[in-house]
C-alpha cells in the first residue's frame, strides 16, 4: 500500500488545488460535481456519482467566468468518509484533448501558486 503523498510524488504533472463547478454529461444525463484539483492532463472531481473506470464523459468546468468543455476518461473512483468537514468521494479523471485555453488557464494558476508559495503565503489550506 502506498500513501497519498507517495502517490502524489509519482504524478507526471503537478496538481493545483482549485474549487471549480463541474457538470458531467454521460449519455443523456447531467451530473454535478466540484473539481478540487487540476493538472495539465487530469483532475479530481468530488461527486457522489460513480461511473465505470475507462468511461468517457464530457465535462464542463467553470471558474472566474471562464468555461471549459472537454472529454474526460474515468481513471479511478474514490469513496472516502475519512474527512470531517466534507466527503471526498469522487473521480480521478484523465483529460482527453483539453482545449488550449484550459492549458493556459492551468499554467497561470500554477504560476500563481508557485509565486504565493515563494512569498510564504502558501496556496493550500494551511496557508489560508
Secondary structure, DSSP 8 states (H G I E B T S, - for coil): ---HHHHHHT-SS--EEEEEEEEEEETTEEEEEEEEEE-SSEEEEE-S----TT-EEEEEEEETTEEEEEEEEEEEEE-----SSS---EEEEEEES--HHHHHHHHHHHHHHHHHHHTT--SSGGG-
